[in-house]
Amino acid sequence: MIDWLSYGCIGMGLVFWFWGTSFLLSRRSVLFKLHNLSVSDTLGSIAIIFGLLLQRPREWPLLLLAILSLTLWNTMLGYVLAYCSSTDVNTRRPPNG
């Protein structure tokens, strides 16, 4: 039963990866494409790592660290992309110095 759940999580992660990649072919803006790609890539990677966690329960500290770092780094990258792409002058602050 655990094997089937693990394979299901890994398969769902692969579906998220390909689903996010399919939006790169749309005619939307680049930021919309990057947002969809980063969200689906994060969810897909977390699902794959969770599937691996079910397969190898003795490796849970390392796999949990991978899930946490994926979540934090991809969230930070999303905020950095949003900040760098804002065109409103009032949202940008001059550098201190």
N, C-alpha and C positions, 0 to 999 in steps of 0.2 A: 504494500500500500504506500509506504514512504517513497519507494522508487517511482511509482506512477505520479505522485505529487511532485517529486523532484523534477521528473521529466516534463511535467506540465508547466512548472515554473520556468524552466529553461526554455521551453517552447514559447511560452508567453513573452519571455524576454526577447527572443528572436523576432517575434511578431511586432513588438514595440519598436525594435531597431529598424525593421524594414518599413514599418508604417511611418515613422518619422522621416526616413530617407525619401519616401515617396512624395512628401510635401516640397522637396527641393525642386521638383519639376513644375510646380504651379507658377502662376503669374502674379503671385502676391509679392509684397515687399521683402527685401532681404532680411529685415529684422523679424518679420513674421516667420519666415523660413527658419531662421536661426533659433527662434524661441521654440517652435515645434520640434526642431531637431534636438535641442538640448533637453527638453522635457522628456521626450520619448526615449532618448538615449539614456537618460538617468533612470527612468522607470524600468527600461529593459535591462540595464546593467544590474540594478538592484534585484530584479526578479531572477536573473541568472545566478547572481551570487547567493541569493536565498536558496535556490535550487541546489547549488553546490554545498550550502550549509546543511541541507537535509541529507546529502550524500556523505559528507564528511563531518559529523558532529564534533569530532575531537579538535577540529581546526576553528572552532567558533570565535575565539578572540581575534584572530587574523581576519576572518571573513566579516565579522562585525565592524572591525576597524575599516575595512574596505567599503562597507556600506555607508558608514558615517562620513568618511572622507569624500566619497562620491557625492553624497547629498550636500555637504558643506561647500565643496569646491565648485560644483555646478551651479549652486545658488549664488555664490559670490561672482562667478563668471557672468551670470545673467544680470546681476546688478551693475557690474562694470560695463557690460555692453549697453545696457539701458542708459547709463549715465553718459557714456561716450557718444551715444547717438542722439542725445537730446539737443534740440536746436534752440530751445528757449534760453535766452540770455539770463533770465532771472534764476534758473535752476542751477547754473554753473557758478561756482565760486572761484575767485582768482586764487592762485597758489600763495601760500603764506611764505613770506621771505623777503 
